[in-house]
């Protein structure tokens, strides 16, 4: 299983990167558990500083990459096959969609897909909008679609495209350091390249930890509401163990038998949930809201993509947009 995990991370040729990353992660956990308040305070202050001074850079970078990818897709370079010229996809478009959807946005969408617009509806980010008003409802859906739409998938698509290009067109190892080959050359196989890979692995680990932590809290809260299961650290540890075990089995079985089948089951369950809500809920209202919501999102996208909350004294954007972008960036190498 270790060898399979190393192959998925592209680290099979440099076990030092794997064990260095694991050692740093273990050291971080060992320090964070006894000094949790100090560690939380440090990273909370660091996050606030980054958001205050570099938040604008996050916003403009992701928006620029979206424009870049759209231009690339519709240019002559958009027809370059990510593989040999005669290669064909291993799976259908639908199968790829299910795997990408499950890996990229499945957990967050199940909870925040509902909780976020409700939160924005009750607490609008714009000071001139009354909570609970029709304008608050429209803005809530627009901003939620902004957070789950093109920008999120841009953050995933950019490194995915680059890794695939250098791996399948130039036969370089499937590692983040391979992206730096035009700059570093063969030095990607030395300390500089290894440092890049260690940072990428640690970023992925912390991104997974964020998803796992939030998902566990949500599961614990849901079980408490439905079945009366207590909300406690011991219950959450059990939930994490169960989730990690399922993920480990999926990885051990491989892409075809594990990830693909689990993703297909996930999309089937999601489809059943969508059908249930559409049929049992106010069907016409949902259909009308979906059409209008997409229109509002496309209409607001040009200014929303460059909105930095410059003339507002609140830190709403740090808690929502910048958190999403940073979280997604940490997941991007995976």
C-alpha positions in Angstrom: 0.0 0.0 0.0 2.9 2.3 0.7 4.3 1.8 -2.8 0.9 2.5 -4.3 0.6 5.7 -2.3 4.0 6.8 -3.3 3.2 6.1 -7.0 0.0 8.2 -6.7 2.1 11.0 -5.2 4.8 10.6 -7.8 7.4 9.9 -5.1 8.4 6.4 -5.8 11.9 7.4 -7.1 12.7 9.7 -4.2 11.5 8.1 -0.9 13.4 10.9 0.9 10.7 13.3 -0.1 8.0 11.0 1.2 9.7 10.4 4.6 10.8 14.0 5.0 7.2 15.1 4.4 5.9 12.5 6.8 8.4 13.5 9.4 7.6 17.2 9.2 3.8 16.4 9.4 4.4 14.1 12.5 6.5 16.8 14.1 3.8 19.4 13.5 1.1 17.2 15.0 3.4 16.5 18.0 3.8 20.2 18.7 0.2 21.2 17.9 -1.5 18.8 20.3 0.2 20.0 23.6 0.4 23.6 22.4 -2.8 23.9 20.5 -3.7 27.4 21.6 -0.3 28.8 20.8 -0.2 27.1 17.4 -3.8 28.3 16.6 -2.9 31.8 17.6 0.2 31.9 15.5 -1.5 30.6 12.4 -4.5 32.7 13.0 -2.3 35.8 13.1 -0.4 34.6 10.0 -3.7 34.0 8.1 -5.0 37.5 9.1 -1.7 39.1 7.9 -1.8 37.3 4.6 -5.4 38.2 4.0 -4.9 41.8 4.9 -1.8 42.3 2.8 -2.0 39.7 0.0 -5.7 39.0 -0.3 -5.8 41.2 -3.5 -3.1 39.0 -5.0 -5.1 35.8 -4.4 -8.1 37.4 -6.1 -6.3 38.8 -9.2 -4.2 35.7 -9.7 -7.1 33.2 -9.7 -9.1 35.5 -12.1 -6.1 35.9 -14.4 -5.7 32.1 -14.5 -9.3 31.7 -15.4 -8.9 34.1 -18.4 -5.7 32.4 -19.3 -7.2 28.9 -19.3 -10.2 30.0 -21.4 -7.9 31.7 -23.9 -5.7 28.5 -24.0 -8.7 26.3 -24.5 -10.0 28.2 -27.5 -6.6 28.8 -29.0 -4.7 26.4 -31.3 -3.0 25.0 -28.2 -6.3 23.7 -26.9 -6.2 20.8 -29.3 -2.9 19.4 -27.9 -3.6 15.9 -26.5 -2.4 15.3 -23.0 -0.7 12.0 -24.0 0.7 10.5 -27.2 -0.9 11.8 -30.4 -2.6 8.4 -30.9 -3.7 7.9 -27.2 -7.3 7.9 -26.1 -8.9 8.4 -22.7 -9.0 5.4 -20.4 -12.5 6.3 -19.2 -15.6 8.0 -20.6 -16.3 11.7 -20.0 -19.0 10.7 -17.5 -16.6 8.5 -15.5 -13.9 11.2 -15.4 -16.6 13.7 -14.3 -17.7 11.5 -11.4 -14.1 11.1 -10.2 -13.2 14.7 -10.5 -16.4 15.8 -8.9 -16.0 13.5 -5.9 -12.3 14.4 -5.4 -12.7 18.1 -6.0 -15.9 19.3 -4.5 -18.0 16.4 -3.1 -17.5 16.9 0.7 -17.7 20.7 0.7 -20.7 20.9 -1.6 -22.8 18.5 0.6 -22.7 20.9 3.5 -21.7 24.4 2.4 -23.7 24.1 -0.8 -26.7 24.7 1.6 -25.1 26.4 4.5 -23.3 29.1 2.6 -26.2 30.7 0.7 -28.3 30.5 3.9 -25.5 32.3 5.8 -25.2 35.0 3.2 -29.0 35.4 3.1 -29.0 36.0 6.9 -25.8 38.1 6.9 -25.3 39.8 3.6 -21.7 40.8 2.7 -22.8 44.1 1.4 -23.7 46.8 3.9 -26.5 48.3 1.8 -28.4 45.0 1.6 -31.1 44.1 4.2 -30.8 40.6 5.7 -33.7 38.4 4.5 -34.6 40.6 1.6 -35.0 39.5 -2.0 -31.7 41.2 -2.9 -30.0 39.3 -0.1 -31.4 36.0 -1.6 -30.1 36.9 -5.1 -26.7 37.9 -3.8 -26.4 34.8 -1.6 -26.9 32.5 -4.6 -24.6 34.6 -6.8 -21.7 34.6 -4.3 -22.2 30.9 -3.6 -22.0 30.1 -7.3 -18.9 32.3 -7.5 -17.2 30.2 -4.8 -18.3 26.9 -6.3 -18.0 27.8 -10.0 -15.4 28.6 -12.5 -12.8 30.1 -10.1 -12.6 27.0 -8.0 -12.2 24.7 -11.0 -9.5 27.1 -12.4 -7.4 26.4 -9.3 -7.8 22.7 -9.9 -7.4 22.8 -13.6 -4.2 24.8 -13.9 -1.8 22.5 -12.0 -3.7 19.4 -13.4 -3.1 20.6 -16.9 0.6 21.5 -16.3 1.3 18.1 -14.5 -0.4 16.2 -17.3 1.5 18.1 -20.0 4.9 17.5 -18.5 4.2 13.9 -17.5 2.5 12.6 -20.6 4.1 14.8 -23.3 7.6 15.1 -21.9 7.7 11.9 -19.9 8.8 13.6 -16.6 7.9 12.2 -13.2 4.3 13.0 -12.0 5.5 15.5 -9.4 5.0 19.2 -8.8 8.8 19.7 -9.3 8.4 18.6 -13.0 6.5 21.9 -13.6 9.7 23.7 -12.9 11.7 21.8 -15.5 11.8 24.8 -18.0 13.5 26.8 -15.1 15.4 24.2 -13.1 16.2 21.7 -15.8 17.7 18.5 -14.4 17.9 20.1 -11.0 14.3 19.0 -10.4 15.9 15.7 -9.4 18.1 17.4 -6.8 17.5 19.3 -3.5 15.7 22.1 -5.2 13.2 19.8 -6.8 12.8 17.7 -3.7 12.1 20.9 -1.7 9.3 21.8 -4.1 7.8 18.3 -3.8 8.0 18.4 0.1 6.1 21.7 0.1 3.5 20.3 -2.3 3.0 17.1 -0.2 2.7 19.1 3.0 0.2 21.5 1.4 -1.9 18.6 0.2 -1.8 17.0 3.7 -3.0 20.1 5.4 -5.7 20.6 2.7 -6.9 17.0 3.3 -6.8 17.6 7.0 -9.0 20.7 6.6 -11.5 18.8 4.6 -11.4 15.8 7.0 -11.8 18.0 10.0 -14.7 20.0 8.7 -16.4 16.9 7.3 -16.0 15.1 10.6 -17.6 18.0 12.5 -20.5 18.0 10.0 -21.0 14.3 10.2 -20.9 14.4 14.0 -23.5 17.2 14.1 -25.7 15.4 11.6 -25.6 12.2 13.6 -26.3 14.1 16.8 -29.4 15.7 15.2 -30.7 12.5 13.7 -29.7 9.8 16.1 -28.6 11.6 19.3 -24.9 10.7 18.9 -23.0 12.9 21.3 -20.8 15.6 19.9 -17.4 14.8 21.3 -13.7 14.4 20.5 -13.9 10.6 20.9 -16.8 10.3 18.4 -14.9 12.5 15.9 -11.8 10.3 16.2 -13.9 7.2 15.4 -15.4 9.0 12.4 -12.0 10.1 11.2 -10.7 6.5 11.5 -13.7 5.2 9.5 -13.3 7.8 6.8 -9.5 7.3 6.6 -10.1 3.5 6.4 -12.5 3.8 3.5 -10.1 6.2 1.7 -7.2 3.8 2.3 -9.1 0.8 0.9 -10.0 2.9 -2.2 -6.4 3.9 -2.8 -5.2 0.3 -2.2 -7.7 -1.0 -4.8 -6.4 1.5 -7.4 -8.0 3.9 -9.7 -10.1 1.4 -11.6 -11.5 -0.7 -8.8 -11.4 1.8 -6.0 -11.6 5.5 -6.8 -13.7 5.0 -10.0 -16.4 2.8 -8.3 -16.5 4.9 -5.2 -16.9 8.0 -7.3 -19.7 6.5 -9.3 -21.5 5.5 -6.2 -21.1 9.0 -4.9 -22.5 10.6 -8.0 -25.5 8.2 -8.0 -26.3 9.1 -4.4 -25.9 12.8 -5.2 -28.3 12.4 -8.2 -30.9 10.7 -6.0 -30.6 13.5 -3.5 -31.1 16.1 -6.3 -34.1 14.3 -7.7 -35.6 14.0 -4.2 -35.2 17.7 -3.5 -36.5 18.7 -6.9 -39.6 16.5 -6.7 -40.5 16.9 -3.1 -39.6 20.6 -2.7 -41.1 23.5 -4.6 -40.1 22.2 -8.0 -41.1 25.2 -10.1 -39.5 27.6 -7.7 -36.2 25.6 -7.7 -36.2 25.5 -11.6 -36.8 29.3 -11.8 -34.2 30.0 -9.1 -31.6 27.8 -10.9 -32.1 29.6 -14.2 -32.0 33.1 -12.6 -29.1 32.2 -10.3 -26.9 31.2 -13.2 -27.9 34.4 -15.0 -27.1 36.5 -12.0 -23.8 34.7 -11.6 -22.7 35.3 -15.2 -23.8 38.9 -15.0 -21.9 39.6 -11.8 -18.8 37.5 -12.6 -16.8 40.3 -14.3 -16.8 42.6 -11.3 -17.1 39.9 -8.7 -13.9 38.3 -10.0 -12.0 41.5 -9.1 -13.9 42.5 -6.0 -11.4 42.9 -3.1 -13.7 44.6 -0.5 -11.5 47.7 -0.6 -14.0 50.2 0.8 -15.4 48.0 3.5 -14.1 47.7 7.1 -15.3 44.1 7.6 -13.3 40.9 7.1 -16.0 39.0 5.3 -13.9 38.2 2.3 -11.1 36.8 4.4 -13.6 34.4 6.1 -15.1 33.2 2.9 -13.5 33.9 -0.5 -9.9 34.0 0.6 -10.4 30.9 2.8 -11.9 29.0 -0.2 -9.1 30.0 -2.5 -6.4 29.1 -0.1 -8.1 25.8 0.8 -8.5 24.9 -2.9 -4.9 25.8 -3.7 -3.8 23.4 -0.9 -5.8 20.7 -2.6 -4.7 21.5 -6.2 -1.5 19.3 -6.3 -3.7 16.3 -5.3 
